[in-house]
């Protein structure tokens, strides 16, 4: 472990590295240089009094051990998700209960079912394209995240509950409540005590939690009544039940429990469905928005990659003016985009939106590649995806954007080593929504890449917002910042300009 101070633990080491970074940079980024001092990939780090000691995991073998270990998430994560979801959900459930509910939700996130939801994604992406066109006509700098957050919220609303919230065009009570809850929820990673212990946070979270819960339950009951009416002939029975994820889950639940659709859903189902839907809405938009921006950012920095991406879209979808219609008519074409998928995966490698943390316990050890055993008792075991994704032991040119690494064979030095890419984690408890995330990212890139040039405008932003503070991390102006709810976001909400190519 790093040099230890009897009074401050490793806080002085962390401060030394944080002083070289922007004040709003993620804590994860601070560990990039620290980790280079430990080539074996595992080391302890003491953050008392802010958190339990950490055991940092930075090898694929150790990450796999962590994923398979019988360890729960830390209490601070459970605490945060109580505010975000207000109930048991697939992220925080213990194993036995998790298995039951994962089976119910799996069909709604299968690759084949995702293709049925593509038309709904295209509708929301078309609104996003219109907004980009409007910004292109104005020829002024704007913050792209203000658009992508609303886009991904509209998409997750459309596919999860079959509701068009039009949040991209106007305010919506559920979407606004969701964003408020995310922005005020803390995972305890802030070092600034004024942010960490904000006096108004408990009151705002309590009030907004009740508001959000009522709105979510209303959406669930709409879909349930729709399903009931279509099955019993009541109401407007000519209207087929929607293809939303929550509708399919309701069907699976009724079939599993052998319950008549005419009956009212149980309190347990409503509790879990509400919590899970809130998890989908949170996880399904916040991180996807950031990844989309980093795709645009990386492509703007590497014109040859953008050229190859556009050529692939030309080949698969033909006439750019009919792209949306072609996707809706033949959504399976999205599976014929290897380079587009490579761009997405490489962006996720360089800028992963989240990491994995577990609470250690007695009898559970993590063993490094040299056979050294690291006890986890009393520690939070933290697999920081950013570190593993940029670890030079496993990646050639780890800090470079090279989509081609995802297209080469095992004999090539660029070929990714199994277990080193973990934006969605591995194993049975990997992210349920990863298929949805990849599908919507492909749809949006296909609908925008040939029509627009998006360029970062940080130079202009910095001219208009003077500051003496550090404004880049590891040479990157679009560094990751804490964005509320535990996710990493691009700095300054990614100021940019857009040009229409038509």
C-alpha positions in Angstrom: 0.0 0.0 0.0 1.1 3.7 -0.4 3.1 5.4 2.3 1.0 5.5 5.5 0.4 8.4 7.8 -0.5 7.5 11.4 -2.9 10.5 11.7 -4.3 10.8 8.2 -4.0 7.3 6.7 -3.7 7.7 3.0 -5.7 10.9 2.7 -2.5 12.9 2.1 -1.6 10.6 -0.7 -5.0 11.1 -2.3 -4.8 14.9 -1.8 -1.4 15.0 -3.5 -2.9 13.4 -6.6 -6.2 15.3 -6.4 -4.3 18.6 -6.3 -3.1 17.9 -9.8 -6.7 17.4 -11.0 -9.8 19.6 -11.4 -11.7 20.0 -8.2 -14.8 18.4 -9.7 -13.0 15.4 -11.2 -14.1 11.9 -10.1 -12.3 10.2 -7.3 -11.7 7.3 -9.6 -9.5 9.4 -11.8 -7.3 10.2 -8.7 -6.4 6.6 -8.5 -5.0 6.3 -12.0 -1.5 7.4 -11.1 -1.6 5.8 -7.6 -2.4 2.4 -9.2 0.7 2.6 -11.4 2.8 2.2 -8.2 1.3 -1.3 -7.7 1.9 -3.4 -10.9 0.6 -6.5 -9.1 -2.8 -4.9 -9.3 -4.0 -5.1 -5.6 -3.4 -2.6 -2.8 -5.0 -1.3 0.3 -5.9 2.4 0.7 -7.2 4.0 4.0 -9.7 6.8 3.6 -10.7 7.2 7.3 -12.8 9.0 8.4 -14.6 9.2 5.1 -15.0 5.5 4.4 -13.8 2.1 5.4 -10.3 1.1 4.2 -10.3 0.2 0.5 -8.9 -2.9 -1.2 -8.4 -1.7 -4.8 -8.7 -4.5 -7.4 -7.0 -3.9 -10.8 -6.5 -7.3 -12.5 -9.0 -9.4 -14.4 -8.4 -12.5 -12.2 -9.0 -10.5 -9.0 -12.1 -8.8 -10.6 -13.5 -12.2 -11.4 -12.9 -13.4 -7.8 -14.7 -10.4 -6.6 -17.7 -11.0 -8.9 -18.0 -14.6 -7.6 -17.3 -13.9 -3.9 -20.3 -14.0 -1.5 -20.0 -10.4 -0.6 -22.8 -7.8 -0.3 -22.7 -4.2 -1.4 -21.6 -1.6 1.1 -24.2 0.0 3.3 -23.6 3.4 1.7 -24.8 1.9 -1.6 -27.9 0.4 -0.1 -28.6 3.8 1.5 -28.2 5.6 -1.8 -30.5 3.2 -3.6 -33.1 3.5 -1.0 -33.5 7.1 -2.1 -33.2 6.2 -5.8 -35.6 3.2 -5.9 -37.4 3.2 -2.5 -37.5 -0.6 -2.4 -35.9 -3.9 -3.2 -34.4 -4.0 -6.7 -32.2 -6.2 -8.8 -29.1 -4.1 -8.0 -29.4 -4.5 -4.2 -31.4 -7.7 -3.7 -29.8 -10.7 -1.9 -29.1 -13.7 -4.0 -32.3 -15.9 -3.5 -34.8 -13.1 -4.0 -32.7 -11.7 -6.8 -33.0 -15.0 -8.8 -36.8 -15.0 -8.7 -37.1 -11.4 -10.0 -34.3 -11.6 -12.5 -36.1 -14.4 -14.2 -39.3 -12.3 -14.4 -37.5 -9.3 -15.9 -35.1 -11.2 -18.3 -37.5 -11.5 -21.2 -38.0 -7.7 -21.4 -34.3 -7.2 -22.0 -33.6 -10.1 -24.4 -31.8 -9.2 -27.7 -34.9 -10.3 -29.7 -37.3 -8.2 -27.6 -35.1 -5.2 -27.9 -35.6 -5.2 -31.7 -39.4 -5.0 -31.1 -38.7 -1.8 -29.1 -36.6 -0.2 -31.7 -39.5 1.9 -33.3 -40.1 3.6 -30.0 -36.3 4.4 -29.7 -36.3 5.8 -33.2 -39.2 8.2 -32.4 -37.3 9.8 -29.6 -34.1 9.8 -31.5 -35.9 11.7 -34.3 -36.8 14.5 -31.8 -33.1 14.6 -30.8 -32.1 15.0 -34.4 -34.5 17.9 -34.8 -33.0 19.6 -31.8 -29.5 19.2 -33.1 -30.6 20.7 -36.4 -32.0 23.7 -34.5 -28.7 24.2 -32.7 -26.9 23.9 -36.1 -29.0 26.7 -37.5 -28.2 28.9 -34.5 -24.5 28.1 -34.9 -23.9 28.8 -31.2 -22.2 26.8 -28.4 -24.5 24.7 -26.2 -24.1 21.9 -23.6 -24.8 18.6 -25.2 -25.6 16.8 -22.0 -28.7 19.0 -21.6 -30.0 17.3 -24.7 -28.7 13.7 -24.2 -30.0 13.4 -20.7 -33.5 14.3 -21.9 -33.2 12.0 -24.9 -32.3 9.0 -22.9 -35.0 9.7 -20.3 -37.6 9.8 -23.1 -36.2 6.6 -24.5 -36.3 4.7 -21.2 -39.8 6.0 -20.6 -41.0 4.8 -24.0 -39.5 1.3 -23.8 -40.2 0.7 -20.1 -43.7 2.0 -19.7 -44.8 2.9 -23.3 -45.2 6.6 -22.4 -44.1 9.5 -24.5 -43.0 12.1 -22.0 -41.7 14.5 -24.6 -39.2 15.7 -22.0 -36.9 16.8 -24.8 -39.4 19.4 -25.7 -41.0 20.4 -22.4 -41.0 19.7 -18.7 -42.5 16.5 -17.4 -43.2 15.9 -13.7 -41.9 12.3 -13.6 -38.7 13.1 -15.5 -38.1 16.2 -13.4 -38.6 14.3 -10.2 -36.2 11.6 -11.4 -33.5 14.1 -12.2 -33.9 15.9 -8.9 -33.6 12.6 -7.0 -30.5 11.6 -8.9 -28.8 14.9 -8.5 -29.4 15.0 -4.7 -28.5 11.4 -4.0 -24.9 10.8 -2.8 -22.9 7.6 -2.7 -20.5 9.1 -0.1 -17.7 9.7 -2.6 -17.6 13.4 -2.2 -14.5 14.8 -0.4 -16.0 18.2 0.1 -17.8 18.1 3.5 -20.3 20.8 2.5 -21.5 18.7 -0.4 -21.2 15.5 1.5 -23.3 16.6 4.4 -25.6 19.1 2.8 -28.2 20.1 5.4 -31.2 20.2 3.0 -30.5 16.8 1.3 -32.6 14.6 3.7 -35.7 16.9 3.3 -35.4 17.2 -0.5 -34.9 13.4 -0.9 -37.8 12.6 1.3 -40.2 14.9 -0.4 -39.1 14.0 -3.9 -39.2 10.3 -3.1 -42.9 10.4 -2.3 -43.6 12.5 -5.4 -41.6 10.1 -7.6 -43.2 7.0 -6.1 -46.8 8.2 -6.8 -45.9 9.0 -10.4 -44.2 5.6 -11.0 -47.1 3.7 -9.4 -49.5 5.5 -11.7 -47.5 4.4 -14.7 -47.5 0.8 -13.6 -51.3 0.8 -13.0 -51.9 2.3 -16.4 -50.1 -0.6 -18.1 -51.8 -3.1 -15.8 -55.3 -1.8 -16.6 -54.4 -1.8 -20.3 -53.4 -5.5 -20.0 -56.5 -6.4 -18.0 -58.8 -4.7 -20.4 -57.3 -6.3 -23.4 -57.6 -9.7 -21.7 -61.1 -9.4 -20.3 -62.8 -7.4 -23.0 -63.4 -4.4 -20.7 -62.8 -0.8 -21.6 -61.2 -0.3 -25.0 -60.4 -4.0 -25.6 -59.5 -3.3 -29.3 -56.3 -1.6 -28.0 -53.6 -4.2 -27.7 -51.4 -4.1 -24.6 -48.1 -2.2 -25.2 -44.8 -3.9 -25.9 -43.2 -2.0 -22.9 -40.9 -3.8 -20.6 -43.2 -3.4 -17.6 -46.1 -4.9 -19.6 -44.1 -8.0 -20.5 -43.0 -8.3 -16.9 -46.6 -8.1 -15.7 -47.5 -10.9 -18.1 -44.6 -13.0 -16.8 -45.6 -12.4 -13.2 -49.2 -13.4 -13.8 -48.1 -16.5 -15.6 -45.5 -17.4 -13.0 -48.0 -16.9 -10.1 -51.0 -18.4 -12.0 -53.0 -15.3 -11.2 -55.9 -14.0 -13.3 -55.3 -10.7 -15.0 -58.6 -9.5 -13.5 -57.1 -9.6 -10.0 -55.3 -6.7 -8.5 -51.5 -7.0 -8.4 -50.1 -8.0 -5.0 -48.5 -5.4 -2.7 -45.2 -7.3 -3.1 -45.3 -7.1 -6.9 -46.2 -3.4 -6.9 -43.4 -2.7 -4.4 -40.7 -4.5 -6.4 -42.1 -3.4 -9.8 -42.0 0.2 -8.7 -38.5 -0.1 -7.3 -37.3 -1.9 -10.4 -38.9 0.6 -12.7 -37.2 3.4 -10.9 -33.9 1.5 -11.2 -34.5 1.2 -15.0 -35.2 4.8 -15.3 -32.2 5.8 -13.3 -29.6 3.4 -14.7 -31.2 3.3 -18.2 -30.6 7.0 -19.0 -27.9 8.5 -16.8 -25.0 6.4 -17.9 -26.2 6.0 -21.5 -26.3 9.8 -21.9 -22.6 10.1 -20.9 -21.5 7.2 -23.1 -23.2 8.8 -26.1 -21.4 12.1 -25.5 -18.0 10.3 -25.2 -18.7 8.5 -28.5 -19.2 11.9 -30.2 -16.1 13.3 -28.4 -13.8 10.4 -29.4 -15.0 10.5 -33.0 -14.4 14.2 -33.2 -10.9 13.7 -32.0 -10.2 10.9 -34.6 -11.6 11.9 -38.0 -10.6 8.6 -39.6 -12.7 6.7 -37.2 -15.7 8.9 -38.0 -15.1 8.4 -41.7 -15.1 4.6 -41.2 -18.3 4.8 -39.0 -20.1 6.8 -41.7 -19.0 4.4 -44.4 -20.4 1.5 -42.4 -23.8 3.3 -42.1 -23.8 4.1 -45.8 -23.2 0.4 -46.6 -25.9 -0.9 -44.2 -28.6 1.7 -44.3 -28.1 3.4 -47.7 -29.8 6.7 -48.4 -29.3 8.9 -45.3 -32.7 10.6 -45.8 -34.5 7.4 -45.1 -32.4 6.1 -42.2 -35.2 6.2 -39.6 -37.6 4.4 -41.9 -35.1 1.8 -42.7 -34.3 1.1 -39.0 -38.0 0.7 -38.2 -38.6 -1.5 -41.1 -35.5 -3.7 -40.6 -34.2 -3.3 -37.0 -32.1 -6.4 -37.4 -29.7 -4.3 -39.5 -28.5 -2.9 -36.2 -26.7 -6.2 -35.7 -24.6 -5.6 -38.9 -22.6 -2.7 -37.4 -19.3 -4.2 -36.1 -17.4 -0.9 -36.3 -20.2 1.1 -34.7 -20.3 -1.4 -31.8 -16.5 -1.2 -31.6 -16.7 2.6 -31.2 -19.2 2.2 -28.4 -17.1 -0.4 -26.6 -14.0 1.6 -26.9 -15.7 4.7 -25.5 -17.0 2.6 -22.6 -13.5 1.4 -22.1 -11.9 4.8 -21.9 -14.8 6.5 -20.0 -16.7 3.8 -18.0 -19.6 5.4 -16.2 -19.5 3.3 -13.0 -17.5 0.7 -11.0 -18.1 -2.3 -8.7 -17.8 -2.2 -4.9 -18.4 -4.9 -2.3 -18.2 -5.0 1.5 -15.5 -7.5 2.6 -15.9 -10.0 5.4 -14.0 -12.5 7.4 -12.9 -15.6 5.5 -13.0 -14.0 2.0 -9.7 -13.2 0.5 -8.7 -12.0 -3.0 -5.5 -13.5 -4.4 -3.3 -11.7 -6.8 -1.5 -13.3 -9.8 1.6 -13.9 -7.7 -0.4 -15.9 -5.1 -0.4 -13.2 -2.4 -3.7 -13.3 -0.5 -5.5 -10.1 0.5 -8.0 -10.4 3.3 -11.2 -8.4 2.7 -12.5 -8.2 6.3 -13.2 -4.6 7.3 -12.6 -3.3 3.8 -14.6 -2.1 0.9 -13.3 -4.0 -2.1 -13.4 -1.7 -5.1 -12.9 -2.8 -8.7 -12.5 0.6 -10.5 -13.3 -0.1 -14.1 -11.4 3.0 -15.2 -8.1 1.6 -13.8 -8.6 -1.9 -15.3 -9.6 -0.4 -18.6 -6.5 1.7 -18.8 -4.1 -0.8 -17.2 -1.0 -1.1 -19.6 -0.4 -4.6 -18.4 -3.5 -5.7 -20.3 -4.0 -3.1 -23.0 -1.7 -1.9 -25.8 -1.9 1.9 -26.0 -4.4 2.0 -23.1 -5.1 5.7 -23.3 -5.7 5.8 -27.0 -9.1 5.6 -28.8 -8.6 2.5 -31.0 -11.9 0.9 -32.1 -10.0 -1.5 -34.2 -8.9 -3.4 -31.1 -12.5 -4.9 -31.0 -12.2 -6.2 -34.5 -8.9 -8.0 -34.5 -8.1 -11.7 -33.7 -6.3 -13.1 -30.6 -3.0 -13.0 -32.4 -3.0 -9.2 -32.5 -1.4 -7.2 -29.6 -4.5 -5.0 -29.6 -6.9 -8.0 -28.9 -8.7 -7.4 -25.5 -7.9 -10.0 -22.8 -11.0 -11.7 -21.5 -12.2 -10.1 -18.2 -10.4 -6.7 -18.7 -13.5 -4.9 -20.1 -16.2 -4.6 -17.4 -18.5 -1.6 -18.0 -21.5 -3.9 -17.3 -19.6 -6.3 -15.0 -19.5 -10.1 -15.6 -21.4 -13.1 -14.5 -25.0 -13.8 -13.6 -25.4 -10.4 -12.0 -24.1 -8.4 -14.9 -26.2 -5.3 -15.9 -29.6 -6.4 -17.1 -30.0 -3.3 -19.3 -26.8 -3.6 -21.3 -28.6 -4.8 -24.4 -31.0 -1.8 -24.3 -28.0 0.5 -23.8 -26.1 -0.8 -26.8 -29.2 -0.8 -28.9 -30.2 2.8 -28.3 -26.6 3.9 -28.7 -26.4 2.3 -32.1 -29.8 3.8 -33.1 -28.8 7.3 -32.1 -25.3 7.1 -33.7 -26.8 5.8 -37.0 -29.4 8.6 -37.0 -26.9 11.4 -36.3 -23.4 10.5 -37.5 -24.0 11.1 -41.2 -26.1 14.2 -40.6 -24.1 16.2 -38.0 -20.6 17.2 -37.1 -20.4 17.6 -33.3 -17.2 19.3 -32.1 -16.1 20.1 -28.5 -16.1 23.9 -27.7 -14.1 23.9 -24.5 -11.8 26.7 -25.7 -14.8 29.0 -26.2 -16.3 27.8 -22.9 -13.1 28.6 -21.0 -12.9 32.0 -22.6 -16.4 32.8 -21.4 -16.0 31.2 -18.0 -12.6 32.4 -16.7 -10.9 30.4 -14.0 -7.5 29.8 -12.6 -8.2 26.3 -11.6 -6.9 23.2 -13.3 -9.2 22.3 -16.3 -7.9 19.0 -17.6 -7.2 15.5 -16.2 -4.6 13.3 -17.8 -4.6 15.7 -20.7 -8.3 15.4 -21.3 -10.5 18.5 -21.1 -13.7 16.4 -21.3 -12.7 14.6 -18.0 -15.2 12.8 -15.9 -17.0 14.6 -13.1 -19.3 13.4 -10.3 -22.9 13.8 -11.7 -25.1 12.7 -8.8 -26.4 9.2 -8.4 -22.9 7.7 -8.6 -22.5 8.1 -12.4 -19.6 9.9 -14.1 -20.4 12.7 -16.5 -18.4 14.8 -19.0 -17.0 18.1 -17.6 -19.2 21.2 -18.0 -22.0 19.1 -19.5 -19.8 19.0 -22.7 -20.0 22.4 -24.4 -19.9 21.9 -28.2 -21.0 23.2 -31.6 -22.9 21.3 -34.2 -22.9 21.6 -38.0 -25.5 20.0 -40.3 -23.9 18.1 -43.1 -27.0 17.9 -45.4 
